[in-house]
């Protein structure tokens, strides 16, 4: 029952967000429950999980972030350091939670039986709320004053962001495909769920998602030696792009160039900032204090660049990025299913800040521990 309640709170998305200090600090209801669960695991196992050599790179990454924060601490004022510290605590918390849940999963061999129903429960709620949003609330422009992008005629669900929504849909889609034969419900239900999430994903009009999921499925079917499925996926994908509705608006124009230009400019800015402090970076995560002073970027975009890897590189330098890549490699090696989640998110994170988002880290926490 605990996992059902946890995933229910997670399925609330931005509805379950609590903001303080005039929206400068945000956290989610599910994070409160997840924190309590991690504390419980700590009282149960103490520091035992850190003795496992297989997961050492997972805590080396948070340590590198702490190092970058401390090295640059004196360069910022108290408010800036407090805000950066909260970002640091959240990111580190998710990686520590992965470590403890991995240890817990190895101790309690039947944990998968509890996690998978929770994931299915979340899948069904997400399916329902996303289609409701698309038909009843297709315009997000009334929330631009709060820093949200003005998405129109696109699926963003309760997450209020098409990139994050498509990343979540993609993770669910991979979960459904990889575990296809393990589900006890009917073949018709399984196929219907997959078709539904393919539809949801396409209606986000996220080209970063399109590229990421195609690469991931290509690798998956290649490893499974099902080469004919690759051709089927490419054909169906091309056909779907042709038939999906394309109402008025630049957001649904798959040939739009403004977002590509924005990403190029974003990368150029990030590389320029990184060159000033290449080893330890400007401090994790001090981007908000740097970018608010130099641009009119909306509030939800100032704490990260449009690539998770670029964000880590700029804020924690070469050391932080190296530890981040090693941490991803460790997650990739957890089990056969985990590799596809990591591939998908890594490719996507070259184009959008996906991997550092709390929604994605939360979902990844349970997906990589559900073998």
WOHU-V368969 format. One record per backbone hydrogen bond with DSSP energy under -1.0 kcal/mol. CO is the residue of the C=O (numbers start at 0). NH is the residue of the N-H. E is the energy in kcal/mol with one decimal. If there is no record, write none. Layout:
co=CO nh=NH e=E
co=CO nh=NH e=E
This chain:
co=0 nh=4 e=-2.1
co=1 nh=5 e=-2.4
co=2 nh=6 e=-2.6
co=3 nh=7 e=-1.9
co=4 nh=8 e=-2.3
co=5 nh=9 e=-1.9
co=6 nh=10 e=-2.2
co=9 nh=12 e=-1.7
co=11 nh=14 e=-2.0
co=12 nh=15 e=-1.3
co=13 nh=16 e=-1.3
co=15 nh=28 e=-2.1
co=17 nh=26 e=-2.1
co=19 nh=24 e=-2.1
co=20 nh=23 e=-1.2
co=24 nh=19 e=-2.7
co=26 nh=17 e=-3.6
co=28 nh=32 e=-1.2
co=29 nh=33 e=-2.5
co=30 nh=34 e=-2.5
co=31 nh=35 e=-1.9
co=32 nh=36 e=-2.1
co=33 nh=37 e=-2.4
co=34 nh=38 e=-2.4
co=35 nh=39 e=-2.1
co=36 nh=40 e=-2.1
co=37 nh=41 e=-2.1
co=38 nh=42 e=-2.4
co=39 nh=43 e=-1.5
co=40 nh=44 e=-2.6
co=41 nh=45 e=-3.0
co=44 nh=47 e=-2.2
co=47 nh=50 e=-2.0
co=48 nh=51 e=-1.1
co=51 nh=54 e=-1.5
co=54 nh=57 e=-1.5
co=55 nh=59 e=-1.5
co=56 nh=60 e=-1.3
co=58 nh=62 e=-1.6
co=59 nh=63 e=-2.0
co=60 nh=64 e=-1.8
co=61 nh=65 e=-2.3
co=62 nh=66 e=-2.2
co=63 nh=67 e=-2.1
co=64 nh=68 e=-2.1
co=65 nh=69 e=-2.5
co=66 nh=70 e=-2.5
co=67 nh=71 e=-1.3
co=71 nh=74 e=-1.8
co=72 nh=75 e=-1.4
co=76 nh=80 e=-2.4
co=77 nh=81 e=-2.5
co=78 nh=82 e=-2.5
co=79 nh=83 e=-2.4
co=80 nh=84 e=-2.5
co=81 nh=85 e=-1.8
co=82 nh=86 e=-1.7
co=83 nh=87 e=-2.4
co=84 nh=88 e=-2.8
co=85 nh=89 e=-2.2
co=86 nh=90 e=-2.4
co=87 nh=91 e=-2.4
co=88 nh=92 e=-2.4
co=89 nh=93 e=-1.8
co=90 nh=94 e=-1.5
co=91 nh=95 e=-2.4
co=92 nh=96 e=-2.4
co=93 nh=97 e=-2.0
co=94 nh=98 e=-1.7
co=95 nh=99 e=-2.3
co=96 nh=100 e=-2.7
co=97 nh=101 e=-2.3
co=98 nh=102 e=-1.9
co=99 nh=103 e=-2.5
co=100 nh=104 e=-2.8
co=101 nh=105 e=-1.6
co=102 nh=106 e=-1.4
co=103 nh=107 e=-2.9
co=107 nh=110 e=-1.8
co=109 nh=112 e=-1.1
co=110 nh=113 e=-1.4
co=110 nh=114 e=-2.2
co=111 nh=115 e=-2.4
co=114 nh=118 e=-2.2
co=115 nh=119 e=-2.4
co=116 nh=120 e=-2.5
co=117 nh=121 e=-2.3
co=118 nh=122 e=-2.4
co=119 nh=123 e=-2.3
co=120 nh=124 e=-2.0
co=121 nh=125 e=-2.7
co=122 nh=126 e=-2.1
co=123 nh=127 e=-2.0
co=124 nh=128 e=-2.8
co=125 nh=129 e=-2.1
co=126 nh=130 e=-1.6
co=127 nh=131 e=-2.1
co=128 nh=132 e=-2.3
co=129 nh=133 e=-2.1
co=130 nh=134 e=-1.9
co=131 nh=135 e=-2.7
co=132 nh=136 e=-2.5
co=137 nh=152 e=-2.1
co=139 nh=142 e=-1.9
co=140 nh=143 e=-1.5
co=142 nh=145 e=-1.4
co=142 nh=147 e=-1.4
co=143 nh=146 e=-1.8
co=148 nh=150 e=-2.2
co=150 nh=139 e=-3.0
co=155 nh=158 e=-1.2
co=157 nh=13 e=-2.9
co=160 nh=164 e=-2.5
co=161 nh=165 e=-2.5
co=162 nh=166 e=-2.0
co=163 nh=167 e=-2.3
co=164 nh=168 e=-2.7
co=165 nh=169 e=-2.5
co=166 nh=170 e=-2.2
co=167 nh=171 e=-2.4
co=168 nh=172 e=-2.7
co=169 nh=173 e=-2.5
co=170 nh=174 e=-2.4
co=171 nh=175 e=-2.6
co=172 nh=176 e=-2.2
co=173 nh=177 e=-3.1
co=174 nh=178 e=-1.7
co=176 nh=179 e=-1.2
co=178 nh=181 e=-1.6
co=185 nh=189 e=-2.1
co=186 nh=190 e=-2.7
co=187 nh=191 e=-2.4
co=188 nh=192 e=-2.2
co=189 nh=193 e=-2.1
co=190 nh=194 e=-2.6
co=191 nh=195 e=-2.4
co=192 nh=196 e=-2.2
co=193 nh=197 e=-2.1
co=194 nh=198 e=-2.3
co=195 nh=199 e=-2.4
co=196 nh=200 e=-2.3
co=197 nh=201 e=-2.4
co=198 nh=202 e=-1.9
co=200 nh=203 e=-1.3
co=201 nh=204 e=-1.5
co=202 nh=154 e=-2.1
co=205 nh=209 e=-1.9
co=206 nh=210 e=-2.3
co=207 nh=211 e=-2.1
co=208 nh=212 e=-3.0
co=209 nh=213 e=-1.8
co=210 nh=214 e=-2.1
co=211 nh=215 e=-2.2
co=212 nh=216 e=-2.7
co=213 nh=217 e=-2.2
co=214 nh=218 e=-2.2
co=215 nh=219 e=-2.6
co=216 nh=220 e=-2.7
co=217 nh=221 e=-1.8
co=218 nh=222 e=-2.5
co=219 nh=223 e=-2.0
co=220 nh=225 e=-3.0
co=225 nh=228 e=-1.2
co=226 nh=230 e=-1.1
co=227 nh=231 e=-1.9
co=228 nh=232 e=-2.8
co=229 nh=233 e=-2.2
co=230 nh=234 e=-2.3
co=231 nh=235 e=-2.8
co=232 nh=236 e=-2.6
co=233 nh=237 e=-2.2
co=234 nh=238 e=-2.4
co=235 nh=239 e=-2.6
co=236 nh=240 e=-2.3
co=237 nh=241 e=-1.1
co=238 nh=242 e=-1.6
co=239 nh=243 e=-2.3
co=249 nh=252 e=-1.3
co=252 nh=255 e=-1.8
co=256 nh=260 e=-2.4
co=257 nh=261 e=-2.1
co=258 nh=262 e=-1.9
co=259 nh=263 e=-2.2
co=260 nh=264 e=-2.3
co=261 nh=265 e=-2.1
co=262 nh=266 e=-2.6
co=263 nh=267 e=-2.3
co=264 nh=268 e=-2.3
co=265 nh=269 e=-2.5
co=266 nh=270 e=-2.8
co=267 nh=271 e=-1.9
co=268 nh=272 e=-2.2
co=269 nh=273 e=-2.7
co=270 nh=274 e=-2.0
co=272 nh=275 e=-1.1
co=273 nh=276 e=-1.2
co=276 nh=280 e=-1.1
co=277 nh=317 e=-2.4
co=278 nh=318 e=-1.6
co=282 nh=285 e=-2.7
co=285 nh=289 e=-1.6
co=286 nh=290 e=-3.2
co=287 nh=291 e=-2.1
co=290 nh=294 e=-1.4
co=297 nh=300 e=-2.3
co=306 nh=310 e=-2.3
co=307 nh=311 e=-2.3
co=308 nh=312 e=-2.3
co=309 nh=313 e=-2.6
co=310 nh=314 e=-2.2
co=311 nh=315 e=-2.5
co=312 nh=316 e=-1.6
co=313 nh=281 e=-2.3
co=314 nh=282 e=-1.7
co=315 nh=319 e=-1.8
co=316 nh=320 e=-2.3
co=317 nh=321 e=-2.3
co=318 nh=322 e=-2.1
co=319 nh=323 e=-2.1
co=320 nh=324 e=-2.4
co=321 nh=325 e=-1.9
co=322 nh=326 e=-2.1
co=323 nh=327 e=-2.1
co=324 nh=328 e=-2.0
co=325 nh=329 e=-1.9
co=326 nh=330 e=-2.1
co=327 nh=331 e=-2.6
co=328 nh=332 e=-1.3
co=330 nh=333 e=-1.6
co=334 nh=338 e=-1.1
co=336 nh=340 e=-1.2
co=337 nh=341 e=-2.4
co=338 nh=342 e=-2.3
co=339 nh=343 e=-2.3
co=340 nh=344 e=-2.4
co=341 nh=345 e=-2.5
co=342 nh=346 e=-2.4
co=343 nh=347 e=-2.2
co=344 nh=348 e=-2.3
co=346 nh=349 e=-1.2
co=347 nh=350 e=-1.8
co=347 nh=351 e=-1.8
co=348 nh=307 e=-1.2
co=351 nh=353 e=-2.0
co=353 nh=356 e=-1.6
co=356 nh=360 e=-2.4
co=357 nh=361 e=-2.4
co=358 nh=362 e=-2.2
co=359 nh=363 e=-2.8
co=360 nh=364 e=-1.9
co=361 nh=365 e=-1.1
co=362 nh=366 e=-2.4
co=363 nh=367 e=-2.4
co=366 nh=369 e=-1.2
